Every structure is written in structure tokens, then in C-alpha cells.
Amino acid sequence: MSEEKLVAKGPIFKTFKQITDGINITNEIKDQMIDYLEEELLKKIKLICSLSIDLMDVQGKRTIQQKDWDFILKMIKK
């Protein structure tokens, strides 16, 4: 996979500052936080993809609908 980022720094750190009432973060730590969030998000994306592929293969279709999404979420939350 390319080095394209999955998360944008700006909105993440704006939200972080709002929630923490303005705690500052060094640039080095910001980079580490983004790397961590990227890894965690990629894990979730891969899990959703895997479950989607399995579900679509069983059903013989290529479109995830609401009932499929509900099932995927249920499997993720187990």
C-alpha cells in the first residue's frame, strides 16, 4: 500500500485541543500519534474488508446493504 495518509492531522489535533482544553503536543509526538491512529484505522479497515469479502462471497453479490453493514458491525463488536 502507498504512503497515502488515512487520517488528516488538522481535524484530529483540533479535536484533541478542544477535548483537552488546549494541551499542547510536540511535533514529534504528533507524528507518533498519527502513526498510531493510522495503524489502528488500517487494522479496522482490513477487518471490515475481510468480513465484507466473506459475506459477499457467501451471498454471491457485490453490494453491501444496510442489513449487511449491521451484520458486519455485529461481528466487529464481538
ZIRA-V993374 format. One line per field, one symbol per residue. ss: DSSP state (2 for helix, 1 for strand, 0 for the rest). Layout:
BEGIN
ss = ???
END
This chain:
BEGIN
ss = 000000002222222222200000002222222222222222222222222222222220000002222222222200
END
